[in-house]
Structures are given as C-alpha cells and as structure tokens.
Amino acid sequence: MKVAYLGPAGSFTHNVAVKAFPDFDLRAFGNITDVIKSYEEGLVDFAIVPVENSIEGSVHETFDYLFHQADIQAVAEIIQPIKQQLMATTRDKQIDKIFSHPQAIAQGKKYIKTNYPQAKLEITASTAYAARFIAENPQENFAAIAPEAAAKEYNLQIIAKDIQEIDENFTRFWLLGHQSPVICLPKIDKKVSLALTLPDNLPGALYKALSVFAWRGIDLTKIESRPLKTVLGEYFFIIDFENHNEELVTFALEELTTIGINYKILGNYDVFEL
C-alpha cells in the first residue's frame, strides 16, 4: 500500500505515517494540496493530512480543498502530541534567522521573542522543510523549529527542547481513502465530520441545524465557519460530532435534508491516538 504525507521526511505528518503504517510505502509531497491530489490521481492508496491543532486551530488548506474541490472522505483520524524543538547545525551558533511552518512559529513565538529577539522569522511549507534547509546551509546562522525526528533525520543539534508555549499541544491528522486499513494504535473515539451550507430563506437555519443533534443527545465536538468564496458574508460550517449510535446519526442527517439544509460528509471515522 502507498501512503502520501506532507513531507519531507522528519515532519510531524511523516511521524504519524511511520507509526500508523510502518510496513507501507510512504511518499512525501511538498504541500497539503499535492498530498490530496496524489490520492485523487490514483498515485497512492491513502493520504495523510493535518486538519487541526489544539493551539492554532484548523488547517484551512485541508478543509477548503476537501469542501470546494475534492470528493474524498476521512476514514480514520490520528491524534499526535506536538513538541517543538529549536535546532541548528551546531549548538554554539549565533542565530540570525529561524525557519519553520507558520503554526510551529506561532507555538514557539514566546520562547523565540525571549531568547532570540533579534532573529528574523522565515516561513516554510513544513517544519521538516525548515530542518532540511538549514542542514543544507551549514555556513549560515540559521535555526529551525521542527520535531525531534527532523533533527535525527538531518543530523542537527537540538539547542532548545519543547519550546511550544502550551504543554497540551495536539494535532489531528486525517487519513483519506475509500476504507480504513488496520491501524494498530489505541482507539479512543468514533466521529463524523460534516460541512453544512445553510439556505438564505430559512430563519434560524444554524440553530435548526444544530438542534437535530442536540435533542438526540449527539455531542458536537467542533463547529467552525469558513467563507464560501462566493460573496462577502456567506459561509459554510464545519461540525464534528460523536458517532456512538449509527441509527441516531442517520436520523439526524435525514432531518437536516428534510428542513432544507445541505451537507457534505467530510469523514466518518474511528479516532486513534499516538
């Protein structure tokens, strides 16, 4: 089996792929859109993409592509603890620039501001790209924020450990595919993710949409709005809810249709934890 992930090697997504699918053929791609397209084009059997971080929120590139452009569903979710390390080619190097993914920079910004206030922050497509870039430029006064696996992958020295501002830092990753393979990780939940679009002529449409879950005792775990990219002020809504009773969920979805609310299923999946 072939699995696409957001690379290069040493990224958090790569770590998820290695831990969940140690015997699969792992293929790295440069950005989230290319990861998803690789699955759409039949280059791989599955694709792993980040969807949400507990500190920085949703990964908009993932949700927007799945809603607007793809007809793919998540078949599994894997939750990974996130620990950010500051690394360089040598421990005693002066640091003039720090490279990383925007979410990693945001998670370590307090540490950087306190300890390297003069350093410029540079954005990269992933944390692992940042690590690889500074490894390829050892003569420069560069550092990267990346996972420990990236330091091992690119022979870098960790100069500050666990610089994320909040210890309870987790990222959700979705496995996209037709059906979930066997995943030998602890299973902790079962959920459904929907994207809702609301009719203009239905007063209280969002309230009515959420009520079909509330009165059935179906617990919502996420709600978020994203622009429809049509006109200003129009949105679609992403909701996640627990799926502990398939029959109740089926009735809730039928009621959404009955009251005129359109939805797209983004995933119906078991949740696993690293």
Secondary structure as the mmCIF struct_conf table of DSSP 4:
data_model
#
loop_
_struct_conf.conf_type_id
_struct_conf.id
_struct_conf.beg_label_comp_id
_struct_conf.beg_label_asym_id
_struct_conf.beg_label_seq_id
_struct_conf.end_label_comp_id
_struct_conf.end_label_asym_id
_struct_conf.end_label_seq_id
STRN STRN1 LYS A 2 LEU A 6
BEND BEND1 GLY A 7 PRO A 8
TURN_TY1_P TURN_TY1_P1 ALA A 9 GLY A 10
BEND BEND2 SER A 11 SER A 11
HELX_RH_AL_P HELX_RH_AL_P1 PHE A 12 ALA A 20
TURN_TY1_P TURN_TY1_P2 PRO A 22 ASP A 23
BEND BEND3 PHE A 24 PHE A 24
STRN STRN2 ASP A 25 PHE A 29
BEND BEND4 GLY A 30 ASN A 31
HELX_RH_AL_P HELX_RH_AL_P2 ILE A 32 GLU A 40
TURN_TY1_P TURN_TY1_P3 GLU A 41 GLY A 42
BEND BEND5 LEU A 43 LEU A 43
BEND BEND6 ASP A 45 ASP A 45
STRN STRN3 PHE A 46 ASN A 53
TURN_TY1_P TURN_TY1_P4 SER A 54 GLU A 56
STRN STRN4 GLY A 57 SER A 58
HELX_RH_AL_P HELX_RH_AL_P3 HIS A 60 HIS A 68
TURN_TY1_P TURN_TY1_P5 GLN A 69 GLN A 69
STRN STRN5 GLN A 73 PRO A 81
STRN STRN6 GLN A 85 ALA A 88
BEND BEND7 THR A 89 THR A 90
TURN_TY1_P TURN_TY1_P6 ARG A 91 ASP A 92
BEND BEND8 ASP A 96 ASP A 96
STRN STRN7 LYS A 97 SER A 100
HELX_RH_AL_P HELX_RH_AL_P4 PRO A 102 GLN A 107
TURN_TY1_P TURN_TY1_P7 GLY A 108 GLY A 108
HELX_RH_AL_P HELX_RH_AL_P5 LYS A 109 ASN A 115
TURN_TY1_P TURN_TY1_P8 PRO A 117 GLN A 118
HELX_LH_PP_P HELX_LH_PP_P1 ALA A 119 ALA A 119
STRN STRN8 LYS A 120 ILE A 123
BEND BEND9 ALA A 125 SER A 126
HELX_RH_AL_P HELX_RH_AL_P6 THR A 127 ALA A 135
TURN_TY1_P TURN_TY1_P9 GLU A 136 GLU A 136
TURN_TY1_P TURN_TY1_P10 PRO A 138 GLN A 139
BEND BEND10 GLU A 140 GLU A 140
STRN STRN9 PHE A 142 ALA A 146
HELX_RH_AL_P HELX_RH_AL_P7 GLU A 148 GLU A 153
TURN_TY1_P TURN_TY1_P11 TYR A 154 ASN A 155
STRN STRN10 GLN A 157 ALA A 160
BEND BEND11 LYS A 161 LYS A 161
BEND BEND12 GLU A 165 GLU A 165
BEND BEND13 ASP A 167 ASP A 167
STRN STRN11 PHE A 170 GLY A 177
BEND BEND14 HIS A 178 GLN A 179
BEND BEND15 LEU A 185 LEU A 185
STRN STRN12 LYS A 187 THR A 197
TURN_TY1_P TURN_TY1_P12 ASP A 200 ASN A 201
BEND BEND16 LEU A 202 LEU A 202
TURN_TY1_P TURN_TY1_P13 PRO A 203 GLY A 204
HELX_RH_AL_P HELX_RH_AL_P8 ALA A 205 ALA A 214
TURN_TY1_P TURN_TY1_P14 TRP A 215 GLY A 217
HELX_LH_PP_P HELX_LH_PP_P2 ILE A 218 ASP A 219
STRN STRN13 LEU A 220 PRO A 227
BEND BEND17 LYS A 229 VAL A 231
TURN_TY1_P TURN_TY1_P15 LEU A 232 GLY A 233
STRN STRN14 TYR A 235 GLU A 242
BEND BEND18 HIS A 244 HIS A 244
HELX_RH_AL_P HELX_RH_AL_P9 GLU A 246 THR A 258
TURN_TY1_P TURN_TY1_P16 ILE A 259 GLY A 260
STRN STRN15 ASN A 262 GLU A 273
#
